Structure formats: C-alpha cells, structure tokens
Amino acid sequence: MTDSRGGVIVVDKPAGMTSHDVVHVVRRAFGGMRAGHTGTLDPFATGVLALVLGRATRLAQFFSGADKEYLADIRLGSATDTYDATGTVTFTAAVPCNTPTYADVERVLADLRGAQEQTPPPFSAKMSGGIRAYTRARQGLPVDLRPASVTAYALDGIAIDGDTVRVHVHCSAGYYVRSLAHEVGRALGIGGHLIALRRVRSGAFGLAGARSLEDVLLRPEAALEQIQPLDTLLPEIPAVHVTPEGAVRVAHGQAVAPGHTFGAAGDPVPLRVRLIGPDGRLLALADRREGNALHPSLVLV
C-alpha cells in the first residue's frame, strides 16, 4: 500500500455474506487494519462493496450518500414478505398468469422514474416503534414505516425471460430495489419479488476496479498494493493547498487563514474543501468560516 494511512479497496461481494462479514474477513486478511464499509448490501446481493481502510474510515460518511447502479432480476407472479426470494410467499397470481410484455413493464417503470416517496420493506433496518423493522416483522408485530424521499435516475428494462424481468437501476442513496420489485409486481397485478441483485457501481467505485474476496484472502499483499490511496479520494471536493506553516496548523486542528494557502480552488472559497499539504498529501477536510478562514472539520494526519 502506497499510503500507510489507508485508502479504499473495492470488493466484489459474494452472495451469502453480510457486508459486516466482508469487513471482518478483509480486516483479518490485512492484519487487523481498521476497516468499514460505505453502504450495506443484502446478504443475497453481490457486487461493488467499497471498504474504507485505516484513516480513510473517517471518510465513510462522504461515500455512503453516493448514487448507486444495480442489475436487478425480478420474479413475477408472486410476492413475499421480505420482497425478495429469502421470504415467505404472501401472494400468488391466479393461474394461468400471462407473461407481461416489454411494453407492460416499460409502462410501470416509467411511473417509477424520478423523485418519489418510497416505503422501505418491512424487513429492513429502518426504525419502527423504536426498534429495527426486521425485528418487529420477525416477531409478527405490525411494522409502520414512513416513506422516504428517493430518486430513480434511470429504470430500464433490459430483458424478459419467462416470468423474470431484468432491470437496470440508477438510483440515489437510500433506495430499496426490493421495494421496486414489489411495486412492479403490484402495478402489474401479478405480484413480484427480487431474486437477484448485483451492484455494479457505488459512487466513483465500479466493478472494473473490484477484487474478489477470495483474491484478497489468497494474496493480501497484492491486494494492499491495489488500494486507492487516501490522497486520491473525494476529487469532487475542491482542493486548497497550504503552506508548510499551514500544514502544521492543520495537523493541530487549527484554522488556516488565506495567508497560509495558495492555489485556492476558487473565488470565493467553496464552503468545503480538501486541504493539501506541500508534499501533495491530503491533510484534512475543512469548512469555510468568516473571513475565508478554513477550519479543519476532519483531520487525516
């Protein structure tokens, strides 16, 4: 690993493991290095799971809110209580069940694109009555969840194979593809549930840079060399370079004045910036205060 402070590694999560399971395996493979994920995937789902390592764990909040892309397989003809294949069937369409056409699916997807209020699945980590919704659901208690504001930037039907529809989903953080599957089935009048989910992108991290979990376990040294260094992260946040004196102040969590910076990202200075040291290393994230002073909100040195 080029930066001992940490960075990001993208794992192609296998089915059957929780996101926390993957974090535990990677932490152990890297000798106990501090690690965390930037957004969970359900156990049956596969694909992009970006893990923050070392001091980069402090940046997890900035990645978890990124948009996502998925390939989702929706089985039509029945609905389940979990909205996916792991649950109990709660509805089955009358037989025979006519297979919907592409035009039928497109009509439903068109109504679900854009900003919307989406109700999370009853088996989810959302809070209901002070406890996790899935806990209430497993106990047979009523689950009352408020709809959340989410956005489907794109919903595109890719293929229909018998009773299964494959959909490409580009969505905001907080979007439940399981709820999408349930709603598609409901709108078609025949029920539906999610049978496969693969995340192909999470923010700036895609499958092209992902490593299998098996590869990380078998070749941890090689995996460490492929970690995206701390200094390369969050390029969308404008950068401001600091002088040597400014770097010392930042390391102590002290604000830097315009006299401690050069090559500012803009005029006026943005509300949030990355502070870059004379050696090119990312020192901190900072917020603009009165007089264009930059106050470190998250120090990484």
Secondary structure, DSSP 8 states (H G I E B T S, - for coil): ---TTEEEEEEEE-TT--HHHHHHHHHHHTTT--EEESS---TT-EEEEEEEEEGGGGGHHHHHTS-EEEEEEEEESEEETTSBTTS-EEEE--SS-----HHHHHHHHHHH-EEEEE---SSSSSEETTEEHHHHHHTT-------EEEEEEEEEEEEEETTEEEEEEEE-TT--HHHHHHHHHHHHTS-EEEEEEEEEEETTEEGGG-EEHHHHHH-HHHHHHTSEEGGGS-TTS-EEEE-HHHHHHHHTT--B-GGGEES-SSSS--SEEEEE-TTS-EEEEEEE-GGG-EEEEEE--
